[in-house]
Amino acid sequence: RKSGPGSHKVCSQLIQNLKLCRHPYLLRYIESKEDDDALYLVTEPVVPLGSLLKDMNELDIALGLYNIALALNFLHKNAVMCHNNIKLRSIFVSQTDNLWRLGGSELITKFFDVKDGLVGDVIRAQSPECPASPEDIDGTFSSNLIHCRDAWMLGHLIIKLMVRFNGKADGELVKFKQTATKFYCSADPRKRPTVEAFLNSPYFKALPQQALIYSVEFLESITIKTDDEKRKYFRKASTDLFHVSSDLFEKYLMRLMFSDLIFADENAREYLLPRLLSVKTKRDSKGFYKSESYAKIMAPLLKELYKRRAKHTRLVLLRLSRWYIPFLPSHFVKDNLLPEILLGLNDTDDAIVMATFNALAVLTSFLGATTVVGSAMQKSNFYDAFPRGLDDKSLNQPSSSDPGITEEAFQKTLNGKVMNDSDLDSGKEYPMYHASNEDLIKSEREKRSLEFKKRREARKKRDSQQKEVTLMEVAAQPGPSVQNNKEGFSDITNHSILKKEKVPTATLR
């Protein structure tokens, strides 16, 4: 609301700077409107950082400080501007991605365009946790060192936010706070490091900060990354992300990791997505979530993913269905996933239909044929002819090598490659195949080869024994009688032998 000429000037300057300065971590301007009584400003949905600070841990604050420093570095290096108003009240948290935004833009100015009244405005804008810099108080401020004012304010912000972790025995954290106190808060502005040096601090390079910060930064700008950079990141991220807690992953990375852009990347499909969709168990530690929290976290996400209509995203979800469906509540799968999966049966794309049948095999083993197919379409077409005395329990259980469940039944991969038996025998690796699944395939192949070898040896032994018995029977019979038929040919017969099994020609010779 307009309360005087001064406030109207500040608001107008704020709106002008918000329109001019665009960066992912600067508060985003949407619209403004002015009438006789007030000036209205619309920005992206945010909340003040101070209202959420009590619920944040060290990694939350480390990521937030890094993002604020990225925004400052953009102002210093690209826009050649100084912020002049870095404090807790100038920082907000986005409600869309939970990342910090730098506001308080009413005092932003060009490096070499400092007006006479700006120093006074800066001094009046300071709060108790961040006093005005010594050069602003004693009048020795120089426009050649204007970025040092931001460094001074950033140092006090670090001390304010990190004071909660003073008792933590972390070497990098201790050094980080010492650097902020000794250098960024130095009375001599010439000793204050640049914001770019702050971004290269060893504290941000150590785990787990590095895994979280680099992942957010990389995924936010993935559209400008090269194929080689993507390959290196996804191979490394499949292990580095295990240093990030599931709460922080859900808060900052889930939205980025499960975007359609990630599903379209071959390296992400091969190295990262199978792990993110898997459950961490005692037998398989490669999953990302524990079974106790898996359904709570993944059920809403999978419901949203199945609402998408991007073909490549649906193909990945269907082909990886065996890794997540058994760990979800049956009522959720029946009500939310089954109707979406059944849509694939009517699709015109062969790959979608094939992947849908694969997912339906998994659903049948999980929900039962009556739920998947429907009782109205069911009838008994086969009768039980299993040999008596043999155990048929294993026959009714889906095998790990069942082609209706495993990905080996597909001859098309997501990239259009054809996979046949010779490829499997050669051990050739294809995307979308989980390591534990490959072990099962290899074990099953070796088992079948051993069984075939045993059957072949048993058949050879049985044939050899049969030949010996036949030779003994021939030797015990009387000699053949010779009779001349009408055509003048000799007919050699042995009536006793003809009553038995036919003797192989090689035996008579």
C-alpha positions in Angstrom: 0.0 0.0 0.0 1.3 3.5 -0.8 2.4 5.3 2.3 4.4 8.0 0.8 6.7 9.0 -2.1 9.6 7.1 -0.6 7.8 3.7 -0.5 6.4 4.2 -4.0 9.9 4.8 -5.3 11.3 1.6 -3.5 8.5 -0.5 -4.9 8.9 0.8 -8.4 12.7 0.1 -8.2 11.9 -3.4 -7.0 9.6 -4.2 -9.9 12.1 -2.8 -12.4 14.9 -4.9 -11.0 12.8 -8.1 -10.9 11.9 -7.6 -14.6 15.5 -6.9 -15.6 17.3 -9.7 -13.6 16.2 -13.3 -14.6 17.9 -16.3 -13.0 16.6 -19.7 -11.7 17.5 -18.7 -8.2 16.3 -15.0 -8.3 12.7 -14.4 -7.3 10.7 -14.6 -10.5 8.5 -11.7 -11.5 5.1 -12.5 -13.0 2.9 -9.4 -13.1 2.3 -6.1 -11.3 -0.5 -3.6 -11.2 -1.0 -0.1 -9.7 -4.0 1.9 -8.7 -4.6 5.0 -6.6 -4.2 3.3 -3.3 -1.7 0.5 -3.8 0.8 -1.2 -6.0 0.3 -5.0 -6.5 3.1 -7.4 -7.3 2.7 -11.0 -8.3 5.7 -13.4 -8.1 6.1 -17.2 -8.2 4.6 -18.9 -5.1 7.1 -18.6 -2.3 7.3 -18.5 1.5 9.8 -16.6 3.7 12.9 -18.7 4.6 12.6 -17.7 8.3 9.2 -19.5 8.7 10.8 -22.9 7.5 14.3 -22.6 9.0 13.6 -24.5 12.2 12.7 -27.7 10.2 15.8 -27.6 8.0 19.0 -29.6 8.4 22.6 -28.9 7.4 22.1 -30.3 3.8 19.1 -28.1 3.3 21.0 -25.0 4.3 24.1 -26.0 2.3 22.1 -26.4 -0.9 20.3 -23.2 -0.2 23.5 -21.2 0.3 24.9 -22.6 -2.8 21.9 -21.6 -4.9 22.0 -18.0 -3.4 25.7 -17.8 -4.3 24.9 -18.9 -7.9 22.4 -16.1 -8.1 24.9 -13.6 -6.7 27.6 -14.9 -9.1 25.3 -14.3 -12.0 24.7 -10.7 -10.9 28.4 -10.0 -10.4 29.8 -11.7 -13.5 27.0 -11.6 -16.1 24.9 -8.6 -15.1 27.8 -6.7 -13.6 25.5 -5.7 -10.7 25.6 -5.8 -6.9 22.7 -6.9 -4.8 23.4 -4.8 -1.6 20.6 -6.4 0.4 21.5 -10.0 1.3 19.9 -11.0 4.6 17.5 -13.6 6.0 14.4 -11.5 5.1 15.4 -11.3 1.5 15.5 -15.1 0.9 12.4 -17.1 0.1 11.6 -20.8 -0.5 9.8 -21.9 -3.7 6.6 -23.9 -3.2 7.2 -25.7 -6.5 10.7 -27.1 -6.1 11.6 -26.3 -2.4 14.7 -24.4 -3.6 15.8 -21.0 -2.3 15.1 -17.7 -4.1 16.9 -14.4 -3.6 14.6 -11.5 -3.3 15.1 -8.0 -1.8 16.0 -6.6 -5.2 15.1 -3.0 -4.6 18.8 -2.0 -3.9 20.4 -3.8 -6.9 22.6 -1.5 -8.9 25.3 -1.5 -11.5 28.9 -1.8 -10.3 30.0 1.5 -11.7 26.7 3.4 -11.4 26.5 3.9 -7.6 24.3 6.9 -6.8 25.1 9.2 -3.8 22.1 8.1 -1.8 22.7 4.3 -2.2 25.1 4.0 0.7 22.6 5.5 3.1 19.9 3.2 1.8 22.1 0.2 2.3 22.9 1.2 5.9 19.2 1.8 6.7 18.3 -1.7 5.2 20.7 -3.6 7.5 19.4 -5.8 10.3 21.0 -6.7 13.7 22.3 -10.0 12.4 24.0 -8.3 9.5 25.4 -4.8 10.4 26.6 -2.4 7.7 30.1 -3.0 6.4 32.9 -0.9 8.0 33.6 0.9 4.7 29.9 2.0 4.6 30.0 3.3 8.1 33.3 5.2 8.0 32.8 6.5 4.5 35.7 4.7 2.9 33.5 2.8 0.5 34.9 2.5 -3.1 32.9 1.7 -6.2 35.9 -0.4 -7.3 35.2 -2.9 -4.4 31.4 -2.8 -4.6 31.1 -6.6 -4.8 32.8 -6.8 -1.4 29.6 -5.5 0.2 27.8 -8.6 -1.0 30.7 -10.8 0.3 30.4 -9.1 3.8 26.6 -9.8 3.9 27.1 -13.4 2.6 29.6 -14.1 5.4 27.2 -12.9 8.1 24.4 -14.9 6.5 26.5 -18.1 6.7 27.3 -17.5 10.4 23.6 -16.9 11.1 22.4 -20.1 9.4 25.2 -22.4 10.5 25.3 -21.5 14.1 22.9 -24.3 14.9 25.5 -26.9 13.9 28.4 -25.6 16.1 28.6 -28.8 18.1 28.9 -31.0 15.0 32.4 -32.6 14.6 32.7 -32.1 10.9 36.1 -30.9 9.7 34.8 -29.4 6.4 32.0 -27.6 8.2 34.3 -26.2 10.8 36.7 -24.9 8.1 33.7 -23.5 6.2 32.5 -21.4 9.1 36.1 -20.3 9.9 36.5 -19.0 6.3 33.2 -17.1 6.6 34.3 -15.5 9.8 37.9 -14.8 8.9 37.7 -13.7 5.3 34.1 -12.8 4.2 33.5 -10.9 7.4 37.0 -9.2 7.3 37.1 -5.5 8.1 39.4 -5.0 5.1 37.2 -5.3 2.0 40.2 -6.2 -0.1 40.6 -9.5 1.8 37.1 -10.7 1.1 37.0 -13.5 -1.5 34.7 -13.4 -4.5 31.4 -15.3 -4.7 32.9 -17.5 -7.3 35.6 -18.6 -4.8 32.8 -19.3 -2.4 31.2 -21.7 -4.9 34.5 -23.6 -5.2 34.7 -24.1 -1.4 35.9 -27.7 -0.4 32.8 -27.9 1.8 30.6 -28.2 -1.3 32.8 -30.8 -2.8 32.5 -33.2 0.1 29.9 -35.9 0.4 27.0 -35.8 0.9 26.8 -32.1 0.0 28.4 -32.8 -3.4 25.9 -35.5 -4.4 22.9 -33.4 -3.6 24.1 -30.0 -4.8 25.7 -31.3 -8.1 22.6 -33.4 -8.9 20.2 -30.4 -8.5 22.5 -28.2 -10.5 23.0 -30.7 -13.3 19.4 -31.8 -13.6 18.1 -28.2 -13.6 20.3 -27.5 -16.6 20.2 -30.9 -18.3 18.9 -29.5 -21.6 22.3 -27.8 -22.3 24.5 -30.8 -21.2 26.3 -32.9 -23.8 25.8 -36.6 -24.2 29.2 -37.3 -22.7 28.4 -35.2 -19.6 25.1 -37.1 -19.2 26.7 -40.5 -19.5 29.3 -39.6 -16.8 26.7 -38.1 -14.5 24.2 -41.0 -14.6 26.8 -43.6 -14.1 28.2 -41.8 -11.1 24.8 -40.7 -9.7 23.6 -44.3 -9.4 26.1 -44.7 -6.5 26.5 -41.2 -5.2 22.8 -40.6 -4.6 22.9 -43.3 -1.9 24.7 -40.7 0.3 21.5 -38.6 0.1 18.7 -39.5 2.5 15.3 -40.5 1.1 13.7 -37.4 2.6 16.0 -35.0 0.8 15.7 -37.0 -2.4 12.0 -36.8 -2.3 12.1 -33.1 -1.4 14.6 -31.9 -4.1 15.4 -34.6 -6.7 12.3 -36.7 -7.3 10.6 -34.1 -9.5 13.8 -33.8 -11.6 14.7 -37.5 -11.7 11.4 -38.6 -13.0 10.8 -36.1 -15.7 10.2 -37.1 -19.3 13.6 -35.8 -20.2 15.3 -38.4 -17.9 13.1 -41.2 -19.2 14.3 -40.4 -22.7 18.0 -40.6 -21.8 19.5 -44.0 -22.6 22.1 -43.8 -19.8 19.5 -42.9 -17.2 17.3 -45.9 -18.3 20.3 -48.2 -18.0 22.1 -47.0 -14.8 19.7 -44.9 -12.7 16.0 -45.6 -13.2 16.1 -49.3 -12.4 17.7 -48.5 -9.1 15.3 -45.6 -8.3 12.3 -47.9 -8.9 13.6 -50.8 -7.0 13.3 -51.7 -3.3 16.3 -52.0 -1.0 16.3 -55.5 0.6 18.8 -57.8 2.3 19.2 -59.8 -0.9 19.4 -56.8 -3.2 20.9 -53.6 -1.8 20.8 -51.8 -5.1 17.4 -50.4 -4.6 17.0 -46.8 -3.3 14.1 -47.0 -0.9 13.6 -49.4 2.0 10.5 -51.6 1.8 8.9 -50.0 4.8 8.7 -46.5 3.2 8.6 -47.6 -0.5 4.8 -47.7 -1.0 4.3 -44.4 0.9 6.8 -42.5 -1.3 6.4 -44.3 -4.7 2.6 -44.8 -4.9 1.7 -41.1 -5.5 4.7 -40.8 -7.9 3.7 -43.8 -10.0 0.1 -42.7 -10.1 1.2 -39.4 -11.6 3.7 -41.1 -14.0 1.0 -43.4 -15.4 -1.2 -40.4 -16.2 1.4 -39.2 -18.6 1.0 -40.0 -22.3 4.6 -39.9 -23.5 5.3 -43.2 -25.2 8.9 -43.5 -24.1 7.9 -42.9 -20.4 5.2 -45.6 -20.6 7.6 -48.1 -22.2 10.1 -47.7 -19.4 7.4 -48.0 -16.7 6.0 -51.2 -18.3 9.3 -52.9 -18.8 10.4 -52.2 -15.3 7.0 -53.2 -13.7 8.4 -56.3 -12.1 10.7 -54.2 -9.9 8.0 -52.1 -8.2 4.5 -53.7 -8.6 5.1 -56.5 -6.0 6.0 -53.9 -3.3 2.8 -51.7 -3.7 -0.5 -52.3 -2.0 -2.8 -54.5 -4.1 -5.7 -52.2 -3.8 -3.6 -49.3 -5.2 -2.4 -51.4 -8.1 -5.9 -52.6 -8.9 -7.5 -49.2 -8.8 -4.8 -47.0 -10.2 -2.2 -48.9 -12.3 -4.3 -51.8 -13.8 -6.7 -49.5 -15.8 -3.8 -47.5 -17.1 -1.8 -50.6 -18.1 -4.8 -52.1 -19.9 -4.9 -49.1 -22.2 -1.8 -50.4 -23.9 -3.6 -53.4 -25.4 -5.5 -51.1 -27.7 -2.5 -49.1 -28.8 -1.3 -49.0 -32.4 2.4 -49.2 -31.4 3.7 -52.8 -31.4 6.3 -52.0 -28.7 3.6 -50.6 -26.3 1.5 -53.7 -26.8 4.4 -56.1 -26.2 5.5 -54.2 -23.1 1.8 -54.2 -21.9 1.7 -58.0 -22.1 4.9 -58.2 -20.1 3.4 -56.0 -17.4 0.1 -58.0 -17.4 2.1 -61.1 -16.7 3.5 -59.4 -13.6 0.0 -58.2 -12.6 -1.4 -61.7 -13.0 1.1 -63.2 -10.6 0.4 -60.3 -8.1 -3.4 -59.8 -8.4 -4.6 -63.1 -9.9 -6.1 -63.8 -13.3 -9.7 -63.1 -12.2 -8.8 -59.5 -11.3 -6.7 -58.9 -14.4 -8.8 -60.7 -17.1 -12.2 -60.6 -15.5 -14.3 -63.6 -14.3 -16.8 -63.1 -17.2 -14.1 -64.0 -19.8 -12.7 -67.0 -17.9 -13.5 -70.6 -18.6 -11.6 -73.9 -18.1 -9.9 -75.0 -21.4 -7.4 -77.5 -19.9 -7.6 -80.5 -17.6 -5.1 -81.7 -15.1 -2.9 -84.5 -16.5 0.1 -84.1 -14.2 1.8 -87.5 -13.4 0.8 -88.9 -10.1 3.4 -88.9 -7.4 5.2 -85.8 -8.6 5.1 -82.4 -7.0 3.3 -79.9 -9.2 3.7 -76.9 -6.8 6.7 -75.5 -8.6 4.9 -75.6 -11.9 2.2 -73.2 -10.7 4.7 -70.6 -9.4 6.1 -68.0 -11.9 9.8 -68.7 -12.6 12.4 -66.0 -12.6 13.2 -67.0 -16.2 9.6 -67.1 -17.3 9.5 -65.3 -20.7 6.1 -63.8 -19.8 7.7 -61.9 -16.9 11.3 -61.2 -17.8 12.5 -58.7 -20.4 14.1 -61.5 -22.5 10.8 -62.2 -24.1 11.0 -58.9 -25.9 12.8 -58.7 -29.2 12.6 -54.9 -29.3 14.3 -52.6 -26.8 13.4 -49.0 -26.3 16.0 -48.0 -28.9 14.6 -50.3 -31.5 17.4 -52.8 -31.2 16.6 -56.5 -31.8 17.7 -59.0 -29.2 17.7 -62.7 -30.0 19.0 -65.9 -28.3 22.5 -65.4 -29.8 22.8 -62.0 -28.1 21.8 -63.6 -24.8 24.3 -66.4 -25.2 27.1 -63.9 -26.0 26.4 -62.1 -22.8 25.8 -58.8 -24.6 24.5 -56.0 -22.4 21.4 -54.1 -23.3 19.8 -51.1 -21.5 16.9 -51.8 -19.1 18.3 -55.0 -17.7 18.9 -55.0 -13.9 22.1 -56.6 -12.7 20.3 -59.1 -10.4 18.1 -60.1 -13.4 21.2 -60.9 -15.5 22.5 -63.1 -12.7 19.2 -65.0 -12.8 19.4 -65.4 -16.5 22.9 -66.8 -16.4 22.1 -69.2 -13.5 19.0 -70.5 -15.4 21.0 -71.0 -18.6 23.7 -72.9 -16.8 21.0 -75.0 -15.0 19.3 -75.9 -18.3 22.7 -76.8 -20.0 23.6 -79.1 -17.1 20.1 -80.8 -17.3 20.5 -81.3 -21.1 23.9 -82.8 -20.6 22.7 -85.3 -18.0 19.8 -86.4 -20.2 22.1 -86.9 -23.2 24.4 -89.1 -21.1 21.5 -91.1 -19.7 20.2 -91.7 -23.2 23.6 -92.9 -24.5 23.9 -95.3 -21.5 20.3 -96.7 -22.1 21.0 -97.2 -25.8 24.2 -99.0 -25.1 22.5 -101.4 -22.6 19.7 -102.1 -25.1 22.2 -103.1 -27.8 24.0 -105.5 -25.5 20.7 -107.2 -24.5 19.7 -107.5 -28.2 23.0 -109.1 -29.2 22.7 -111.7 -26.4 19.2 -112.6 -27.6 20.4 -113.0 -31.2 23.3 -115.2 -30.1 20.9 -117.5 -28.1 18.5 -118.2 -31.1 18.8 -121.1 -33.6 20.3 -120.4 -37.1 18.0 -119.2 -39.8 16.3 -121.5 -42.3 16.9 -120.9 -46.0 13.9 -121.2 -48.4 13.6 -120.4 -52.1 10.7 -118.4 -53.2 9.0 -118.4 -56.5 11.0 -115.6 -57.8 14.2 -117.5 -57.3 15.6 -115.4 -54.4 16.7 -116.9 -51.1 14.5 -115.9 -48.2 16.4 -116.0 -44.9 13.9 -115.8 -42.0 14.0 -116.3 -38.3 10.5 -116.6 -36.9 11.6 -116.4 -33.3 13.3 -113.1 -33.8 10.4 -111.6 -35.7 8.2 -112.1 -32.7 10.5 -109.9 -30.6 11.7 -106.4 -31.3 13.1 -105.5 -34.6 16.8 -106.1 -34.6 18.9 -103.2 -36.0 20.7 -104.0 -39.2 24.1 -103.2 -37.7 23.5 -106.0 -35.1 22.7 -108.7 -37.8 25.9 -107.9 -39.6 
